[in-house]
């Protein structure tokens, strides 16, 4: 190994000769024997074009003592390092930056015990005295900063690559498609930062260009999805905010929390106007009735409750689930409530008499999320089931920890078809307003667009760095929003 290092040094010596004074000073530090070796090697180098090259180099390397080899090795690397640094610094560094880099390198050599190299380096860099303490660990810090920047560069390159692929494959613009065919495409328009814990729900405002996110950090944040600007934080809960819901006017927001409460917020003043108490455990979901006079909630206490907004009183309690009720959603005409649970079932309830209309059983694990299909989805669902209109609905989709999405006919209680493709729990689901697609969020870190007519995954977005927990599709504007355990909210433009 020593011979290889010396050979490398000698091969680099002609390059270093351009440093003039540097090499002369180093040669002056060599003993007579070491100088003789250096001269002998360069003579052998001159023979490299002849047949005698190999034997000449072997003769040069055969009798070098270990102590000479060590000295040459240290000096050789120092010369190469100084020469390389001088070249780099002349190109990109200011005088002050050069001095700081020299001191950082000196500290690194000192702290790692490279004493011989340190002395040579200090002499060449004209650095008398001891290394200053303030430069301790600076080189390592700079190095880790470079690694972080490199990671960012790689992420940006990946996004550019995806965008180029979209362009090359001729991803259609909005002008070439009808709104019912617009789907979210990478890269994201905005990545919104501010929450300090996982995102639990994301919801678009029904009127304004605003969206709201809730988090396990006990806060609710309001954002402008067209500009990416943060607007306001709603604070009042003392534990994770699990779900949020707007009334049809957008003037009132309901939130529920692991602190066992439901809060009603005036969305014009951002003030909390009521706090509803009644559940005995984590309140996991909340949803307004169509008229806005009532709202329903579900809880880990296995119940579903209906509340009068004006008074804050609980007017009905729905019993039947055998475990934590994860989500509750109201059908758009207000006649039915759908709920899903850790008991692996989806239940449909009549709102007028609290009776369970039907229990849907086909999932093999906890059912995390549900969504009612819009009327526009009827055609695509019937084509997928090959019934040509015989299924009258209403229709419902459910997402489960069994990694599947199931579409149900709420009228008959039958599972019409199953969408398979996610590699982990399905945590969020929403129908495209045009009715042709379902968009889902999963713990496999993706947001997927499903073509219901053909029962296949049409598009996969590598959306987040961690589990995707929530997704929503704007009813009239071409935007999708997603939330994640990585504490980010992302806005995706559709085309």
C-alpha positions as CSV (number, residue, x, y, z in Angstrom):
1,X,0.0,0.0,0.0
2,X,2.9,2.4,0.8
3,X,4.4,1.9,-2.6
4,X,1.1,2.7,-4.2
5,X,0.8,5.9,-2.2
6,X,4.3,7.0,-3.2
7,X,3.7,6.1,-6.8
8,X,0.5,8.2,-6.7
9,X,2.4,11.1,-5.2
10,X,5.2,11.0,-7.7
11,X,2.7,10.8,-10.5
12,X,0.9,13.9,-9.2
13,X,4.2,15.8,-8.7
14,X,4.4,17.3,-12.2
15,X,0.9,18.8,-11.6
16,X,2.0,20.2,-8.2
17,X,5.2,21.7,-9.8
18,X,3.0,24.6,-11.0
19,X,2.8,25.6,-7.3
20,X,6.5,26.6,-7.6
21,X,7.4,27.8,-4.2
22,X,5.2,25.2,-2.5
23,X,7.1,22.3,-4.0
24,X,10.5,23.8,-3.4
25,X,9.7,24.3,0.3
26,X,8.5,20.7,0.6
27,X,11.7,19.4,-1.1
28,X,13.8,21.5,1.2
29,X,12.2,19.6,4.1
30,X,13.3,16.2,2.6
31,X,16.5,14.4,3.8
32,X,19.3,13.7,1.3
33,X,18.1,10.1,0.9
34,X,14.5,11.2,0.3
35,X,15.6,13.7,-2.3
36,X,17.6,11.0,-4.0
37,X,14.5,8.8,-4.2
38,X,12.5,11.7,-5.7
39,X,15.1,12.2,-8.4
40,X,15.4,8.5,-9.1
41,X,11.7,8.2,-9.6
42,X,11.5,11.2,-12.1
43,X,14.4,9.6,-14.0
44,X,12.5,6.4,-14.2
45,X,9.4,8.4,-15.3
46,X,11.3,9.6,-18.3
47,X,11.7,6.0,-19.5
48,X,7.9,5.3,-19.4
49,X,7.7,5.3,-23.2
50,X,10.4,2.6,-23.5
51,X,10.3,-1.1,-22.7
52,X,12.5,-0.4,-19.7
53,X,9.6,1.4,-17.9
54,X,8.3,-1.4,-15.8
55,X,11.7,-2.7,-14.6
56,X,12.9,0.9,-13.9
57,X,9.8,1.7,-11.7
58,X,10.2,-1.7,-9.9
59,X,13.8,-0.8,-9.1
60,X,12.8,2.6,-7.8
61,X,10.2,1.1,-5.4
62,X,12.1,-1.9,-4.2
63,X,14.4,-0.4,-1.6
64,X,12.4,2.4,0.0
65,X,12.7,2.2,3.8
66,X,9.4,2.4,5.8
67,X,10.3,5.7,7.5
68,X,11.1,7.3,4.1
69,X,7.9,5.9,2.7
70,X,5.9,7.4,5.6
71,X,7.5,10.8,5.2
72,X,6.9,10.9,1.5
73,X,3.3,9.8,2.0
74,X,2.5,12.6,4.5
75,X,4.2,15.3,2.4
76,X,2.7,14.0,-0.8
77,X,-0.9,14.2,0.4
78,X,-0.2,17.6,1.9
79,X,1.1,18.9,-1.4
80,X,-1.8,17.5,-3.3
81,X,-4.3,18.8,-0.8
82,X,-2.8,22.3,-0.8
83,X,-2.5,22.4,-4.5
84,X,-6.1,21.3,-5.0
85,X,-7.4,23.7,-2.4
86,X,-5.5,26.6,-3.9
87,X,-7.0,25.8,-7.3
88,X,-10.5,25.6,-5.9
89,X,-10.2,28.7,-3.8
90,X,-8.8,30.8,-6.6
91,X,-11.9,29.9,-8.6
92,X,-14.8,30.4,-6.2
93,X,-13.7,31.6,-2.7
94,X,-13.1,35.1,-1.4
95,X,-10.1,35.8,0.8
96,X,-12.1,35.6,4.0
97,X,-13.7,32.3,2.9
98,X,-10.3,30.9,2.1
99,X,-9.0,31.8,5.6
100,X,-12.0,30.3,7.2
101,X,-11.7,27.1,5.2
102,X,-8.0,26.8,6.0
103,X,-8.8,27.2,9.7
104,X,-11.6,24.6,9.5
105,X,-9.2,22.1,7.8
106,X,-6.5,22.8,10.3
107,X,-9.0,22.1,13.1
108,X,-10.1,18.8,11.5
109,X,-6.5,17.6,11.1
110,X,-5.7,18.6,14.7
111,X,-8.8,17.0,16.2
112,X,-8.2,13.7,14.3
113,X,-4.5,13.5,15.3
114,X,-3.0,14.1,11.8
115,X,-0.1,16.0,13.4
116,X,2.5,15.7,10.6
117,X,0.0,16.7,7.9
118,X,-1.2,19.6,10.2
119,X,2.3,21.1,10.6
120,X,2.9,20.9,6.8
121,X,-0.6,22.4,6.1
122,X,-0.1,25.3,8.6
123,X,3.2,26.1,7.1
124,X,1.9,26.1,3.6
125,X,-1.3,28.1,4.5
126,X,0.8,30.6,6.6
127,X,-1.1,29.8,9.8
128,X,1.1,30.4,12.8
129,X,-0.1,29.5,16.3
130,X,-2.8,27.2,17.6
131,X,-6.1,26.6,15.8
132,X,-8.9,28.9,17.1
133,X,-11.6,27.2,19.2
134,X,-14.5,28.8,17.3
135,X,-13.6,26.8,14.2
136,X,-14.0,23.5,16.1
137,X,-16.1,21.1,14.1
138,X,-16.8,23.7,11.4
139,X,-15.6,21.4,8.6
140,X,-18.0,18.6,9.7
141,X,-20.9,21.1,9.9
142,X,-20.1,22.4,6.4
143,X,-20.0,18.8,5.2
144,X,-23.4,17.9,6.7
145,X,-24.8,21.1,5.2
146,X,-23.6,20.0,1.8
147,X,-25.3,16.7,2.3
148,X,-28.6,18.3,3.2
149,X,-28.4,20.6,0.2
150,X,-27.6,17.7,-2.0
151,X,-30.7,15.9,-0.8
152,X,-32.8,19.0,-1.6
153,X,-31.2,19.2,-5.0
154,X,-32.1,15.5,-5.6
155,X,-35.7,16.1,-4.5
156,X,-36.0,19.1,-6.9
157,X,-34.4,17.0,-9.7
158,X,-36.9,14.3,-9.1
159,X,-39.8,16.8,-9.3
160,X,-38.3,18.2,-12.5
161,X,-38.0,14.7,-13.9
162,X,-41.7,14.0,-13.1
163,X,-42.7,17.3,-14.7
164,X,-40.7,16.5,-17.8
165,X,-42.2,13.1,-18.0
166,X,-45.7,14.7,-17.8
167,X,-44.7,17.0,-20.6
168,X,-43.2,14.4,-22.9
169,X,-46.1,12.0,-22.5
170,X,-48.4,14.9,-23.5
171,X,-50.3,15.3,-20.3
172,X,-53.3,17.3,-21.5
173,X,-53.9,20.9,-20.4
174,X,-57.3,22.0,-19.1
175,X,-58.2,23.4,-22.5
176,X,-58.1,19.9,-23.9
177,X,-60.2,18.3,-21.3
178,X,-63.6,18.9,-19.7
179,X,-63.7,19.7,-15.9
180,X,-65.1,16.3,-15.2
181,X,-61.8,14.7,-16.5
182,X,-59.4,17.0,-14.6
183,X,-57.3,15.0,-12.2
184,X,-54.4,16.1,-9.8
185,X,-51.0,16.0,-11.4
186,X,-47.5,16.4,-10.0
187,X,-45.6,18.3,-8.8
188,X,-47.6,20.0,-6.1
189,X,-48.5,23.7,-6.4
190,X,-47.8,24.4,-2.8
191,X,-46.3,22.6,0.2
192,X,-47.7,24.3,3.3
193,X,-45.7,24.2,6.5
194,X,-46.7,25.3,10.0
195,X,-48.3,22.4,11.9
196,X,-46.1,20.8,14.5
197,X,-47.7,17.3,14.5
198,X,-49.4,15.0,12.0
199,X,-52.3,16.4,9.9
200,X,-55.6,14.7,10.6
201,X,-58.0,16.3,8.1
202,X,-58.1,18.8,5.2
203,X,-61.2,20.5,4.0
204,X,-62.0,23.1,1.3
205,X,-64.2,26.1,2.1
206,X,-67.5,25.8,0.1
207,X,-67.4,29.5,-1.1
208,X,-64.0,31.2,-0.7
209,X,-60.5,30.2,-1.9
210,X,-59.7,28.9,1.5
211,X,-59.0,25.5,2.9
212,X,-58.6,24.3,6.5
213,X,-56.4,21.7,8.1
214,X,-56.5,20.1,11.5
215,X,-53.7,18.5,13.4
216,X,-52.7,16.5,16.4
217,X,-51.0,19.7,17.6
218,X,-54.5,20.7,18.8
219,X,-54.7,23.5,16.2
220,X,-56.7,24.4,13.1
221,X,-55.1,26.4,10.4
222,X,-56.7,28.4,7.6
223,X,-54.9,28.8,4.2
224,X,-55.5,30.5,0.9
225,X,-55.1,27.6,-1.6
226,X,-54.6,29.9,-4.6
227,X,-51.7,31.8,-3.1
228,X,-50.3,29.3,-0.6
229,X,-50.5,31.9,2.2
230,X,-51.3,31.1,5.8
231,X,-54.3,33.1,7.1
232,X,-55.2,32.2,10.6
233,X,-54.9,29.6,13.5
234,X,-58.0,28.6,15.5
235,X,-56.9,27.5,19.0
236,X,-59.1,26.2,21.8
237,X,-58.8,22.5,21.8
238,X,-56.5,20.9,24.3
239,X,-55.8,17.7,22.5
240,X,-55.5,16.4,18.9
241,X,-58.2,17.8,16.5
242,X,-59.5,14.8,14.7
243,X,-62.0,16.2,12.2
244,X,-63.5,19.4,10.8
245,X,-66.6,20.2,8.8
246,X,-68.2,23.3,7.2
247,X,-71.9,24.0,7.0
248,X,-73.3,24.6,3.5
249,X,-72.8,28.4,3.7
250,X,-69.3,28.3,5.0
251,X,-70.1,30.7,7.8
252,X,-69.7,28.0,10.5
253,X,-67.0,25.4,11.1
254,X,-67.3,22.4,13.4
255,X,-64.3,20.7,14.9
256,X,-63.9,17.6,17.2
257,X,-61.1,16.5,19.3
258,X,-59.5,13.9,21.5
259,X,-60.3,16.3,24.4
260,X,-63.9,14.8,24.2
261,X,-65.4,18.1,22.9
262,X,-66.9,19.5,19.7
263,X,-66.4,23.2,19.0
264,X,-68.4,25.5,16.8
265,X,-66.5,28.4,15.2
266,X,-67.9,31.5,13.6
267,X,-65.8,31.4,10.4
268,X,-66.3,35.1,9.8
269,X,-64.7,36.2,13.1
270,X,-62.7,33.0,13.8
271,X,-64.2,32.9,17.3
272,X,-65.4,29.8,19.1
273,X,-69.1,30.3,19.8
274,X,-70.0,27.0,21.4
275,X,-68.4,23.9,23.0
276,X,-70.4,20.7,23.0
277,X,-70.0,18.1,25.7
278,X,-71.5,14.6,25.8
279,X,-69.1,12.0,24.4
280,X,-67.2,9.8,26.9
281,X,-64.1,9.3,24.7
282,X,-62.1,10.6,21.8
283,X,-64.5,12.4,19.3
284,X,-63.2,11.1,16.0
285,X,-65.5,12.7,13.4
286,X,-68.0,15.5,12.8
287,X,-70.3,16.4,9.9
288,X,-73.0,19.0,9.4
289,X,-76.5,18.1,8.2
290,X,-77.5,19.7,4.9
291,X,-79.6,22.5,6.4
292,X,-76.9,23.5,8.9
293,X,-79.3,23.3,11.9
294,X,-77.9,20.0,13.1
295,X,-74.6,18.1,13.1
296,X,-73.6,14.6,13.8
297,X,-70.5,13.2,15.5
298,X,-68.9,9.8,16.2
299,X,-66.6,8.7,19.0
300,X,-64.4,6.0,20.4
301,X,-67.2,5.6,22.9
302,X,-68.9,3.5,20.1
303,X,-71.8,6.0,19.7
304,X,-73.0,8.5,17.1
305,X,-74.7,11.7,18.3
306,X,-76.9,14.3,16.7
307,X,-76.6,17.9,18.0
308,X,-78.8,21.0,17.6
309,X,-76.5,23.8,16.6
310,X,-78.6,26.6,18.0
311,X,-78.7,25.2,21.6
312,X,-75.7,22.9,21.6
313,X,-77.9,20.0,23.0
314,X,-77.6,16.4,22.0
315,X,-81.0,15.4,20.5
316,X,-80.3,11.8,19.4
317,X,-77.8,9.0,20.1
318,X,-77.3,6.1,17.5
319,X,-76.2,2.8,19.1
320,X,-75.1,-0.3,17.3
321,X,-71.4,-0.3,16.6
322,X,-69.3,-2.6,18.7
323,X,-66.1,-0.6,18.6
324,X,-64.6,2.8,17.9
325,X,-66.7,4.7,15.3
326,X,-64.0,6.2,13.1
327,X,-66.0,8.4,10.7
328,X,-69.6,9.7,10.1
329,X,-70.9,11.3,6.9
330,X,-74.4,12.6,6.0
331,X,-76.0,11.9,2.7
332,X,-76.7,15.1,0.7
333,X,-80.5,14.9,1.2
334,X,-80.1,14.4,4.9
335,X,-82.1,11.2,5.1
336,X,-79.2,8.8,5.8
337,X,-76.1,8.8,7.9
338,X,-73.1,6.5,7.1
339,X,-70.6,5.4,9.7
340,X,-67.5,3.2,9.7
341,X,-65.8,1.5,12.7
342,X,-63.0,-0.5,14.1
343,X,-65.6,-3.4,14.2
344,X,-64.8,-3.7,10.4
345,X,-68.3,-2.6,9.3
346,X,-70.0,0.3,7.6
347,X,-73.5,1.1,8.9
348,X,-76.3,3.2,7.3
349,X,-78.8,4.9,9.6
350,X,-82.1,6.6,9.1
351,X,-81.8,10.1,10.6
352,X,-85.5,10.4,11.5
353,X,-85.8,7.3,13.8
354,X,-82.2,6.3,14.7
355,X,-82.7,2.9,13.2
356,X,-79.8,1.1,11.4
357,X,-80.9,0.6,7.8
358,X,-78.2,-1.9,6.9
359,X,-74.8,-3.2,8.0
360,X,-72.2,-3.5,5.3
361,X,-69.7,-6.3,5.9
362,X,-67.0,-7.2,3.5
363,X,-63.8,-5.5,4.8
364,X,-61.2,-7.6,6.6
365,X,-59.9,-4.9,8.9
366,X,-60.7,-1.5,10.5
367,X,-62.7,0.7,8.1
368,X,-61.0,4.1,8.3
369,X,-63.0,6.4,6.0
370,X,-66.2,6.7,4.0
371,X,-67.6,9.1,1.3
372,X,-71.0,9.5,-0.4
373,X,-70.9,9.5,-4.2
374,X,-72.3,12.5,-6.0
375,X,-75.2,11.9,-8.3
376,X,-72.8,12.3,-11.3
377,X,-71.1,9.1,-10.3
378,X,-74.1,6.9,-11.0
379,X,-73.2,6.2,-14.6
380,X,-69.6,5.3,-14.0
381,X,-70.5,3.0,-11.1
382,X,-73.2,1.2,-13.1
383,X,-70.8,0.7,-16.0
384,X,-68.2,-0.8,-13.6
385,X,-70.7,-3.2,-12.3
386,X,-72.1,-4.0,-15.8
387,X,-75.6,-3.3,-14.7
388,X,-76.4,-0.5,-17.1
389,X,-78.5,1.5,-14.7
390,X,-80.0,-1.2,-12.6
391,X,-78.2,0.1,-9.5
392,X,-80.1,3.1,-8.3
393,X,-78.1,4.0,-5.3
394,X,-77.3,6.0,-3.3
395,X,-73.7,4.9,-3.5
396,X,-71.0,4.9,-0.9
397,X,-67.2,4.3,-0.9
398,X,-65.2,3.0,2.0
399,X,-61.5,2.7,2.7
400,X,-60.0,0.3,5.1
401,X,-56.8,-1.0,6.8
402,X,-57.2,-4.0,4.6
403,X,-55.7,-1.7,1.8
404,X,-58.8,-1.8,-0.3
405,X,-61.6,0.6,-1.4
406,X,-65.1,-0.8,-1.7
407,X,-68.0,0.9,-3.5
408,X,-71.4,0.0,-2.2
409,X,-75.1,0.3,-3.3
410,X,-76.7,1.8,-0.1
411,X,-80.1,0.8,-1.4
412,X,-79.4,-2.9,-1.5
413,X,-76.4,-3.2,0.8
414,X,-74.3,-4.9,-1.8
415,X,-70.6,-4.3,-2.5
416,X,-70.5,-3.5,-6.2
417,X,-66.7,-3.7,-6.7
418,X,-63.4,-3.4,-4.9
419,X,-60.4,-1.2,-5.9
420,X,-57.1,-2.9,-5.1
421,X,-53.7,-1.2,-5.4
422,X,-52.6,0.6,-2.2
423,X,-49.8,-1.0,-0.3
424,X,-50.9,0.1,3.1
425,X,-54.0,1.4,5.1
426,X,-56.4,3.6,3.2
427,X,-56.9,6.7,5.4
428,X,-58.8,9.2,3.2
429,X,-61.2,9.1,0.3
430,X,-63.2,11.6,-1.8
431,X,-65.2,11.5,-5.0
432,X,-64.3,13.6,-8.0
433,X,-67.1,16.2,-8.5
434,X,-67.5,14.9,-12.0
435,X,-68.3,11.4,-10.7
436,X,-65.8,9.4,-12.8
437,X,-63.0,9.1,-10.3
438,X,-62.3,8.4,-6.7
439,X,-59.2,10.0,-5.0
440,X,-57.7,8.2,-2.0
441,X,-54.9,8.8,0.5
442,X,-52.9,6.0,2.1
443,X,-50.2,5.1,4.6
444,X,-48.2,4.0,1.5
445,X,-47.4,7.7,1.2
446,X,-49.4,8.1,-2.1
447,X,-52.5,9.8,-3.3
448,X,-54.2,7.7,-6.0
449,X,-56.8,8.5,-8.7
450,X,-59.1,5.6,-9.5
451,X,-61.0,5.3,-12.7
452,X,-64.3,3.7,-11.5
453,X,-65.6,2.8,-14.9
454,X,-62.6,0.6,-15.6
455,X,-61.9,-0.2,-11.9
456,X,-58.2,0.6,-12.1
457,X,-55.7,3.1,-10.7
458,X,-55.3,5.9,-13.2
459,X,-52.7,8.0,-11.5
460,X,-50.4,7.6,-8.5
461,X,-48.9,10.7,-6.9
462,X,-45.9,10.1,-4.6
463,X,-47.4,12.7,-2.4
464,X,-45.6,12.8,1.0
465,X,-42.6,11.7,2.9
466,X,-44.8,9.9,5.4
467,X,-48.3,8.4,5.8
468,X,-51.0,10.3,3.8
469,X,-53.9,10.8,6.2
470,X,-56.4,13.1,4.5
471,X,-57.6,14.3,1.1
472,X,-60.2,16.6,-0.3
473,X,-61.3,17.7,-3.8
474,X,-62.8,21.2,-4.4
475,X,-66.3,21.1,-5.6
476,X,-65.9,23.7,-8.3
477,X,-62.2,24.6,-8.7
478,X,-59.5,22.3,-10.1
479,X,-57.6,21.7,-6.8
480,X,-57.0,18.7,-4.5
481,X,-55.4,19.0,-1.1
482,X,-53.7,16.3,0.9
483,X,-52.3,16.1,4.5
484,X,-49.8,13.8,6.1
485,X,-48.0,12.6,9.2
486,X,-45.0,14.5,7.8
487,X,-46.8,17.6,9.1
488,X,-47.3,19.1,5.6
489,X,-50.3,20.1,3.6
490,X,-50.0,20.0,-0.1
491,X,-52.1,21.6,-2.8
492,X,-52.3,19.9,-6.2
493,X,-53.5,21.5,-9.3
494,X,-55.8,19.5,-11.6
495,X,-55.7,19.4,-15.4
